[in-house]
């Protein structure tokens, strides 16, 4: 773990990697951490129920490396008791923080009252936050996964994940981790005047606010005036406020921080195929290095998930092609690959066709 108080000591403005469902998996986060070094990283969200019904998938989704620190596990659901129990697991896995998703607009999530659906039930949202914090406190006091009825299969997988990452089955010390929230400005309309105070009443370590309502999904423009109002509402509280939405580059980041007074931002879609966006140069490197990173990413993915799931890597490969000459033709090939070897062949053919003077190879 980094520190129980990392939200308080991290340099401002914070520029972190936003959680994205189906995108910020272990391989993507590793590549961003290695080549971009954002100030902090969130996992993609994981359903708290998965811990009990699909422990293997739960551990796979929450696999991380020390290079990602500070790394925050994001979870979602609507049952406070499950949050209480999963908070123990997140602590046992050695994460630096626990983030509760209260903003996902997907129908399969929000319609069940999870994710952004919690905006309509602020009392439940507050109970969930309290349950997660209680779970962390009781873990710190010595309560074990076995004590709270965590299935033995999951307990063994937690120990195995810890051994693989650090060589030890449990964290060296039982330190408390902060609870944070990622949400939106409202459900069908802007409701920061009532929604943000409800969250602040529980004193989360941080609140990340995406500047759209749940009804908007990802359509229209992010409302940074609403985010600025949330900053005003939170003034004087110990809670860090981050903004999110429509940030294309560091110029956008600087402008929004100055305009709104947020403590920082999370970058999401702008980092797809562009882990370098977090660097001082804020620009993709030359083709040779870009191809090397693409292959490094593909190899990490194949190793972690196996070739049978390589299809999920295709979208990442397509994103790396943005701005390249002949990008459409290269993407058309990359969205059909099934292995790292296939990727190598595609990139070598591209390098030959454009007479780039180098031959892409595995790093």
C-alpha positions as CSV (number, residue, x, y, z in Angstrom):
1,X,0.0,0.0,0.0
2,X,1.1,3.6,-0.6
3,X,-0.5,5.5,2.3
4,X,-3.8,5.7,4.0
5,X,-3.7,9.5,3.4
6,X,-2.5,9.5,-0.3
7,X,-5.5,11.7,-1.3
8,X,-4.3,14.3,1.1
9,X,-0.6,14.3,0.2
10,X,-0.7,13.7,-3.6
11,X,0.4,16.8,-5.6
12,X,-2.3,19.0,-7.2
13,X,-3.6,19.1,-9.8
14,X,-4.2,15.4,-9.9
15,X,-4.2,13.8,-13.3
16,X,-5.3,10.2,-13.1
17,X,-6.6,7.3,-15.3
18,X,-10.4,7.0,-15.2
19,X,-12.0,3.6,-14.8
20,X,-13.6,2.4,-18.0
21,X,-15.7,-0.7,-18.3
22,X,-14.1,-3.2,-20.7
23,X,-11.1,-0.9,-21.2
24,X,-9.0,-0.4,-18.0
25,X,-8.2,-4.0,-17.5
26,X,-4.9,-5.2,-16.0
27,X,-3.0,-5.0,-19.3
28,X,-4.2,-1.6,-20.2
29,X,-3.4,-0.3,-16.7
30,X,0.1,-1.8,-16.8
31,X,0.9,-0.1,-20.1
32,X,-0.5,3.3,-19.0
33,X,1.4,3.0,-15.7
34,X,4.7,2.1,-17.5
35,X,4.6,4.6,-20.3
36,X,2.4,7.4,-19.0
37,X,2.7,7.4,-15.2
38,X,-0.6,9.0,-14.2
39,X,-0.9,10.3,-10.7
40,X,-3.3,7.5,-9.8
41,X,-5.1,4.6,-11.5
42,X,-8.6,3.0,-11.1
43,X,-9.5,-0.5,-12.1
44,X,-12.6,-1.0,-14.3
45,X,-15.6,-1.5,-12.1
46,X,-16.4,-4.9,-10.7
47,X,-19.8,-6.1,-9.4
48,X,-19.6,-6.9,-5.6
49,X,-21.7,-10.0,-6.3
50,X,-19.0,-11.4,-8.5
51,X,-16.8,-12.0,-5.5
52,X,-19.3,-14.7,-4.4
53,X,-20.6,-16.1,-7.6
54,X,-17.5,-15.9,-9.9
55,X,-14.4,-15.5,-7.7
56,X,-12.0,-16.4,-10.5
57,X,-13.4,-13.5,-12.7
58,X,-13.4,-11.2,-9.6
59,X,-9.7,-11.8,-9.0
60,X,-8.8,-11.5,-12.7
61,X,-10.5,-8.2,-12.9
62,X,-8.7,-6.9,-9.8
63,X,-5.3,-8.2,-10.7
64,X,-2.7,-5.3,-10.6
65,X,1.0,-4.7,-10.4
66,X,3.0,-2.5,-8.0
67,X,3.8,-0.2,-10.9
68,X,0.2,1.0,-10.9
69,X,0.3,2.5,-7.4
70,X,-1.6,4.3,-6.1
71,X,-4.2,1.9,-7.5
72,X,-7.8,2.0,-6.5
73,X,-10.3,-0.8,-6.8
74,X,-13.7,0.3,-8.2
75,X,-16.8,-1.7,-7.3
76,X,-20.5,-1.4,-7.9
77,X,-23.7,-2.8,-6.7
78,X,-26.7,-1.9,-4.4
79,X,-26.4,-4.2,-1.4
80,X,-24.6,-2.6,1.6
81,X,-23.8,-5.9,3.2
82,X,-22.0,-7.1,0.1
83,X,-20.0,-3.8,0.1
84,X,-19.1,-4.4,3.7
85,X,-17.7,-7.9,2.9
86,X,-16.0,-6.9,-0.4
87,X,-14.3,-4.0,1.4
88,X,-12.5,-6.6,3.4
89,X,-11.4,-8.4,0.2
90,X,-10.1,-5.2,-1.4
91,X,-8.1,-4.4,1.7
92,X,-6.7,-8.0,1.8
93,X,-5.6,-7.6,-1.8
94,X,-3.5,-4.6,-0.8
95,X,-5.3,-1.8,-2.8
96,X,-4.6,1.8,-2.0
97,X,-8.2,2.8,-2.1
98,X,-11.8,1.7,-2.7
99,X,-14.0,3.6,-5.1
100,X,-17.7,3.1,-5.4
101,X,-19.3,3.6,-8.9
102,X,-22.4,5.7,-8.7
103,X,-22.3,6.9,-12.3
104,X,-22.4,4.1,-14.8
105,X,-25.3,4.8,-17.3
106,X,-25.5,1.3,-18.7
107,X,-29.1,0.0,-18.5
108,X,-28.1,-3.4,-17.2
109,X,-26.5,-1.6,-14.2
110,X,-28.5,1.6,-13.6
111,X,-31.9,-0.1,-14.1
112,X,-31.1,-2.4,-11.2
113,X,-30.4,0.6,-8.9
114,X,-26.6,0.2,-9.1
115,X,-24.1,2.6,-10.7
116,X,-25.8,5.8,-11.8
117,X,-29.1,4.4,-10.5
118,X,-27.9,5.3,-6.9
119,X,-28.4,9.0,-7.8
120,X,-32.1,8.3,-7.4
121,X,-31.6,6.7,-3.9
122,X,-29.3,8.9,-1.9
123,X,-30.1,7.3,1.4
124,X,-29.1,3.9,0.0
125,X,-25.9,5.5,-1.5
126,X,-25.0,6.8,1.9
127,X,-25.6,3.4,3.5
128,X,-23.4,1.8,1.0
129,X,-20.6,4.2,1.7
130,X,-20.9,3.6,5.5
131,X,-20.9,-0.1,5.0
132,X,-17.7,0.0,2.9
133,X,-16.0,2.2,5.5
134,X,-17.1,-0.2,8.3
135,X,-15.8,-3.1,6.4
136,X,-12.4,-1.4,6.1
137,X,-12.4,-0.5,9.8
138,X,-13.2,-4.0,10.9
139,X,-10.5,-5.5,8.6
140,X,-8.0,-3.1,10.2
141,X,-9.1,-4.2,13.6
142,X,-8.2,-7.8,12.6
143,X,-11.4,-9.3,11.2
144,X,-10.5,-12.0,8.6
145,X,-12.2,-13.0,5.4
146,X,-13.1,-16.3,7.0
147,X,-14.7,-14.5,9.9
148,X,-17.2,-12.8,7.6
149,X,-18.0,-15.9,5.5
150,X,-16.0,-15.2,2.4
151,X,-16.0,-18.5,0.4
152,X,-12.8,-20.5,0.8
153,X,-12.3,-20.6,-3.0
154,X,-12.0,-16.8,-3.0
155,X,-9.8,-16.7,0.0
156,X,-7.3,-19.0,-1.7
157,X,-7.4,-16.9,-4.8
158,X,-6.7,-13.8,-2.9
159,X,-3.7,-15.4,-1.2
160,X,-2.4,-16.7,-4.6
161,X,-2.8,-13.2,-6.2
162,X,-0.9,-11.7,-3.3
163,X,1.9,-14.2,-3.5
164,X,2.2,-13.7,-7.2
165,X,2.5,-9.9,-6.8
166,X,4.5,-9.5,-3.6
167,X,5.6,-12.9,-2.4
168,X,3.3,-12.7,0.6
169,X,-0.2,-14.0,1.2
170,X,-1.4,-10.9,3.0
171,X,-0.5,-7.2,3.2
172,X,2.4,-6.4,5.6
173,X,0.2,-4.2,7.8
174,X,-3.5,-3.7,8.3
175,X,-3.8,0.0,7.3
176,X,-7.1,1.7,6.5
177,X,-7.7,2.7,2.9
178,X,-9.8,5.7,1.8
179,X,-13.3,5.4,0.3
180,X,-14.1,7.5,-2.7
181,X,-17.0,7.9,-5.2
182,X,-17.3,8.4,-9.0
183,X,-20.6,9.8,-10.1
184,X,-22.5,12.1,-12.5
185,X,-24.1,15.5,-12.1
186,X,-27.6,14.0,-12.0
187,X,-29.9,11.3,-13.2
188,X,-32.2,13.0,-15.8
189,X,-31.2,16.6,-14.9
190,X,-28.5,18.5,-13.2
191,X,-29.0,17.8,-9.4
192,X,-25.6,18.7,-7.9
193,X,-27.3,21.0,-5.4
194,X,-28.9,18.1,-3.7
195,X,-26.8,15.1,-4.8
196,X,-23.3,16.3,-4.0
197,X,-24.3,17.4,-0.4
198,X,-25.7,14.0,0.2
199,X,-22.4,12.4,-0.7
200,X,-20.3,15.0,1.2
201,X,-22.3,14.1,4.3
202,X,-20.4,10.8,4.4
203,X,-17.1,12.6,4.0
204,X,-15.6,10.4,1.2
205,X,-11.9,11.0,0.6
206,X,-12.7,12.0,-3.0
207,X,-15.6,12.5,-5.4
208,X,-15.0,12.3,-9.2
209,X,-17.8,14.0,-11.1
210,X,-18.5,13.2,-14.8
211,X,-20.1,16.3,-16.3
212,X,-23.2,14.6,-17.8
213,X,-26.4,13.2,-16.4
214,X,-27.1,9.5,-16.5
215,X,-29.8,10.1,-19.1
216,X,-27.2,11.7,-21.4
217,X,-24.9,8.7,-21.3
218,X,-21.9,10.0,-23.3
219,X,-23.9,12.2,-25.7
220,X,-23.7,16.0,-25.8
221,X,-21.1,18.0,-24.0
222,X,-19.9,17.6,-20.4
223,X,-21.2,20.4,-18.2
224,X,-18.1,21.8,-16.5
225,X,-20.2,24.6,-15.0
226,X,-22.0,22.0,-13.0
227,X,-18.7,20.5,-11.9
228,X,-17.5,24.0,-10.9
229,X,-20.7,24.4,-8.8
230,X,-19.9,21.1,-7.1
231,X,-16.5,22.4,-6.2
232,X,-18.2,25.4,-4.6
233,X,-20.5,23.2,-2.6
234,X,-17.6,21.1,-1.4
235,X,-15.5,24.1,-0.3
236,X,-14.3,23.7,3.3
237,X,-14.9,19.9,3.3
238,X,-12.0,17.4,3.4
239,X,-13.2,15.8,0.2
240,X,-11.1,16.0,-2.9
241,X,-13.1,16.9,-6.1
242,X,-12.1,15.6,-9.5
243,X,-13.7,16.5,-12.8
244,X,-14.2,14.1,-15.8
245,X,-15.5,14.4,-19.3
246,X,-14.4,15.7,-22.8
247,X,-10.8,16.1,-21.8
248,X,-8.8,15.6,-25.0
249,X,-5.3,16.7,-24.0
250,X,-3.3,18.5,-21.3
251,X,-4.4,21.9,-22.7
252,X,-8.0,20.9,-21.8
253,X,-6.9,19.7,-18.4
254,X,-5.1,23.0,-17.6
255,X,-8.1,25.0,-18.8
256,X,-10.7,23.1,-16.8
257,X,-8.6,23.1,-13.6
258,X,-8.2,26.8,-13.8
259,X,-11.9,27.5,-14.7
260,X,-13.5,25.2,-12.1
261,X,-11.0,25.0,-9.2
262,X,-11.1,21.2,-9.2
263,X,-8.3,19.4,-7.4
264,X,-7.7,17.4,-10.5
265,X,-9.1,15.3,-13.3
266,X,-9.4,11.8,-14.6
267,X,-8.7,11.1,-18.3
268,X,-10.6,8.3,-19.9
269,X,-11.2,8.0,-23.7
270,X,-8.2,10.3,-24.4
271,X,-5.9,7.7,-23.0
272,X,-7.2,4.9,-25.3
273,X,-4.3,4.0,-27.6
274,X,-2.4,6.9,-26.1
275,X,-0.8,6.0,-22.7
276,X,1.7,8.9,-23.3
277,X,-1.0,11.5,-22.8
278,X,0.0,11.7,-19.1
279,X,3.6,12.5,-19.8
280,X,5.1,16.0,-20.0
281,X,5.6,15.6,-23.7
282,X,1.8,14.8,-24.0
283,X,2.4,13.2,-27.4
284,X,2.7,9.8,-29.0
285,X,6.3,8.8,-29.8
286,X,7.6,7.7,-33.2
287,X,6.3,4.7,-35.0
288,X,9.0,2.3,-33.9
289,X,8.3,2.9,-30.2
290,X,4.5,3.0,-30.8
291,X,4.6,-0.4,-32.4
292,X,6.9,-1.7,-29.6
293,X,4.3,-0.6,-27.0
294,X,1.5,-2.1,-29.1
295,X,3.2,-5.4,-29.1
296,X,4.1,-5.1,-25.4
297,X,0.5,-4.5,-24.6
298,X,-0.7,-7.4,-26.8
299,X,1.8,-9.8,-25.2
300,X,0.8,-8.8,-21.7
301,X,-2.9,-9.2,-22.6
302,X,-2.3,-12.7,-24.1
303,X,-0.3,-13.8,-21.1
304,X,-2.9,-12.5,-18.6
305,X,-6.2,-13.5,-20.3
306,X,-5.1,-16.2,-22.7
307,X,-5.4,-16.4,-26.5
308,X,-9.1,-17.5,-26.3
309,X,-10.0,-13.9,-25.1
310,X,-7.6,-12.1,-27.5
311,X,-10.6,-10.7,-29.4
312,X,-10.9,-8.1,-26.5
313,X,-7.5,-6.8,-27.4
314,X,-8.5,-5.8,-30.9
315,X,-10.1,-2.5,-29.9
316,X,-6.9,-1.4,-28.2
317,X,-4.9,-2.2,-31.2
318,X,-7.2,-0.1,-33.4
319,X,-6.9,2.8,-31.0
320,X,-3.1,2.8,-31.4
321,X,-3.6,3.4,-35.1
322,X,-5.2,6.9,-34.7
323,X,-3.4,9.4,-36.9
324,X,-1.2,7.0,-38.8
325,X,-0.9,7.0,-42.6
326,X,-3.0,4.2,-44.0
327,X,-4.7,3.8,-40.5
328,X,-8.0,2.5,-41.9
329,X,-6.3,-0.4,-43.8
330,X,-4.1,-1.3,-40.7
331,X,-7.1,-1.2,-38.4
332,X,-9.1,-3.5,-40.8
333,X,-6.3,-6.1,-40.3
334,X,-5.8,-5.6,-36.6
335,X,-9.5,-6.1,-35.8
336,X,-9.2,-9.6,-37.1
337,X,-6.1,-10.8,-35.2
338,X,-6.3,-13.7,-32.7
339,X,-2.8,-13.6,-31.3
340,X,0.4,-11.7,-30.7
341,X,2.0,-13.4,-33.7
342,X,-0.9,-12.1,-35.9
343,X,-0.2,-8.6,-34.6
344,X,3.5,-8.9,-35.5
345,X,2.7,-10.0,-39.0
346,X,0.3,-7.1,-39.5
347,X,2.8,-4.5,-38.2
348,X,5.6,-6.0,-40.3
349,X,3.5,-5.8,-43.4
350,X,2.6,-2.2,-42.6
351,X,6.3,-1.3,-42.0
352,X,7.3,-2.9,-45.3
353,X,4.5,-1.2,-47.3
354,X,5.5,2.2,-46.0
355,X,9.3,1.5,-46.1
356,X,9.7,2.5,-42.5
357,X,13.2,1.1,-42.2
358,X,12.6,-1.1,-39.2
359,X,10.9,-4.5,-38.5
360,X,8.5,-4.6,-35.6
361,X,9.4,-7.4,-33.2
362,X,8.4,-8.5,-29.7
363,X,10.0,-6.4,-27.0
